[in-house]
Amino acid sequence: MTDLDGDAIIAKYCNALGGRARDDADLSATVLADLSCAIVMVNAFWSGPSMQTLVRIANVIADVDIDCRIELIVCDTDHIPDLSLEPWGLNTLGGYGEIAWVHNGQIVARRDPGRDPDLTTTTCSLLANCDAQTRFTGRTTRYFLHEAFVCSPSGVGVSLAGSDSHPTASPRSVSTHPTVMRLSRNPMDNAAYSKLLAPITEEHRAKPYSFWLPFLSGEPIVREIVASDGTPCCVEINAFWDDKPNGDIRVILSIDDGGRDALMPYGHDFILSPDGSFVGE
């Protein structure tokens, strides 16, 4: 399958950051020791929750980092090396949208299925510890004489060492985007999944725009179905803003049998505009 155009996807979903967000699919162009004030996100482009996290962290940075000190680096969970090893120490198997906050070459906070620090609070804490006279401009760091921006009173001087201690429940499964999945399963499996998912997709395409608004908080619709051979399958449906609030809604439907396919489910998606029309169709 053709690899993703990571630059194009990041440009669309992280447009609020401009040149401060970059794609480095396999992290080959990123040296941890060289990062002075950065957030590295492991994105699963086939996962609804991960794509939601990408949009959320980009918006958080845009909102709180008015002096442009943070660089956002987005890598692809399907291309990266094993980040469970030191110095990264990230569990990247869940398609969860894992994140490392980096200050002066050291990871000072992590988000993965075992740790869930608040995105805004942790980003504010990173800013409070970064050099107030540095500003990110493209791929280099330059120095300006300007006053420090304080994200919030609670962020000033707060140590990031404890941010790893927040417990979280690991999501049951992840949603998929059919146009960007890279799968290695038997094509017949895809055909069977597609046949099962097709009527559910059509059912939910018929739902009005207003139906999806309560689900934009991140709670999925979950449905259990049984395949013709008796195999139980789970369908998960996620909805999130495709670009900006009160605009188009992207709906992603994924299906798996609860086995190894739960890590890389098959999926359909569509984008619904406020006027009820389907985008790109």
N, C-alpha and C positions, 0 to 999 in steps of 0.2 A: 504494500500500500504506500501511497505517496505520503511523505512526512508533512507535518503541519507547517504552515507559514506562521511561525511564532511571532515574528515582528508584526504581522498584520493583525493577529488576534490581540496582542498586547496593545497595539495602537488603538484598537477599537474599545477594549474593555478598561484600559488604563489611560484613556485620553486626557483625563484631568491632570496627569503628571507630565505630559509632553515627553521630552527626551530623558527624563529621570527614570523611566522604566525601560528596561532592555531585556531581550531574550538571550538566554545562554542555555540552550536545551540540555547539554551534557555537562555544564559547568567547566568546560575546558578553558574558557576565557576568563574564569574567575579564580583569583588567588585570595583565599580567606585572609591571609596576613596583610594584604594590601587594602582591605576595606576599612575605612575609618568610621563611616556612619552609614550603614546599609541594612536593608531587609532583604533576605533571600527567601523566596517562596518556591516550594516544590509543587507545581501545578499538575493535576491530572485533567487534561483537556477534555476527557470523556466523562468527567464527574460533575454533576450538577452542584453538589455542595462545595467542591473545590473551586469551580468557576465563580460561585457566589463569594467565596472567601477572597478570591483574586480581586473582584470588584470592590469588596468591603475594605480590604487593606489599602487599595489604591485611593479610595475615597478618604480613608482616615488620614493617609499621608498628605493628600491635597488639602484637607481641612486644617490640620494642626501644624504642618511644616511650611509656614508661609515664607521662611527664609531659604527654602530649597536646599536643605542640608542632607536629606536622606535620598539615597539611590535605591530603587527597587529592582532586584534582579530576579527574573522568573525562569526557572528551569523546568524540564519535562520529566515527570516521574518515570516515563518509559525509556529514558535515555541516560539518566544519571548513574553514577557509580553507587556502591552501597554506602548510604549516608548514616547507617546505624553505627558505624565505626567512629572513633574519635578522629578529628575534633568536632565533627558535626553532631553526632549523637541523636539523630532523628529517626523515628519510626515512620517510614514512608510507604507502608504497604496498604494503607486504607483508602487512598484516593480522597484524603481528608482536607487537603490544602495545608500542608505542613509549612511552618515558617521558622526562620532563625533570625533573630535581631542581633546585629553585629556592631561592636564598638571597638575601634583600634585593633582589628584583627582577631578579636575574641567574641565568641558567641555568648551573649549575656542573658538571653531568654529564648525559649523554644515553645513552639506549638505543634503538637502531634496528637494522635489518639490517646495518649496518656497524660497530656498536659494541655490546659486550655486557658491561658492567661487572656485577660480582656485586651482586645486589639488596640483600642484607643489608649488605655492606661499604659500599656507596655510601650507603645510607640512614643507617648509623651515622656516616659521615663528615659527612653533612648535619647530623645532630643535633649533632655536636661543634662545628660552626661556627655553629649557630643560637644566638640569645640564650637563655642558660639561664634567664632570668627571664620568658620569654614562654610563654604557654600558649594553645593554640587552644581556644576555646569558641564553637562555632557559626560564624558568619560574621565574627566580630570577634576581635581579639587583645587580651587583657588581661594585666596584669602581676601577678605574685605574688612574694613573698619566700620562695624555697625554694632548696635546694641543687641544683646542676646534676647531671643524670643523665648518666653517661658510658656510652655504649653498649658499648664495648670498648676495651681499651688501644690497639689498632691504629687506632681511629677518632679518637683525640684529636689535634687539631692536624694531621691529614692534609689536604693540599691536594686539592681535588676537580678541579683543572685537568687532571690527567692521566687522569681516568676515561674520557675519550672515546677513548682510544687502544687499548682492548681490541678485537682483531679477532674476528669471528664469521662463521660460515657462514650465509648467508641461507637460511631454510627453503624447501623446494621449492614448497610450496603451503600453503593454509590450509583448515581445515575449516569447515563451515557449520552453522548452526542454522536449520532450515527455517522456523520460526515467526517469525524476526526478520530474514530476508534482505530487502533492497530491491534488486530486480533490474530491469534494463532490457532483458533479452534477449527474443527471440521466445518466446511461450508454448509453441509447439511444441517448442522446445529443452528447456524444463522437462519436458514430457511424455515426451520421449525419454529424458532423464536419469533421470526417475523410474522409467520402465520398466526401465532397465538396473540401477538401484540397488535396486529392490524385492526381487529374490531374494537379493541379498547382505545386505540389511538383515534379511530373515527368517532367513537362515543364522546371522547373528550375534546375533539376538534369542534363538536357541535355545541359545547358549553359557551355561554356568553362571556365577554370580558369581565363583567362584574363577578362571575363565579370564582375567578382565580385570585381576586384581591385578598381574601382571607388567608390564602396559602403562601403569600409572598414573605411571610415571616420565617419561612424555612421548614415548616412542618409538611412532610410529604403525605400524599395519599398512598396507602398501601393496600394491595388486593392480592389474595391468594387464589390461584387458579390451578387446574390440573390438566396436564397435556394428555393427548390421546393414548399414550402408552402408560398412563397412570402416574407419571412423574409430577409431583407437586412443584409449582413454580410460584415465585413472588414477583409481582409487578409493583414498582415504586414510581410515583409521579411527582416531580418537583417543578415548581414555578418560581421564576425570579425575573426581575427587571432586566431586559436585554441590554439596555444602554443607560437609561436614566429613569428615576422615579416618575410615575404617572405617564410613562411612555409605553413602548411595546413590551409585551410579556413573552418570555421564552418558556415553553413547557417541554420538559424532557421526561420521556417514559422509558424505563429500563426494566428488563426481565432477566431473571436467573433462576437456577434450580437449587440454589443454596449450597452448591459444592464449590469447586474451584472457579466456576464461572461467576461467582459472586464478586470476585476481585475485578473482573472485566466483563460486566454485563452487556447484553445486546440492547440497543435502544433506537427509538424514534424520537423526533422532536418537531416542533413547529413554533412559529412566532406569530402572536396575535396582536394586532394594533388596536388602539382604543375604539376605532370605528367598526371593529368586528371583522376586518379583512385580514388575510394571511400575508405576511411580509415575504417577498421573494418568490411568490408562487403565481 
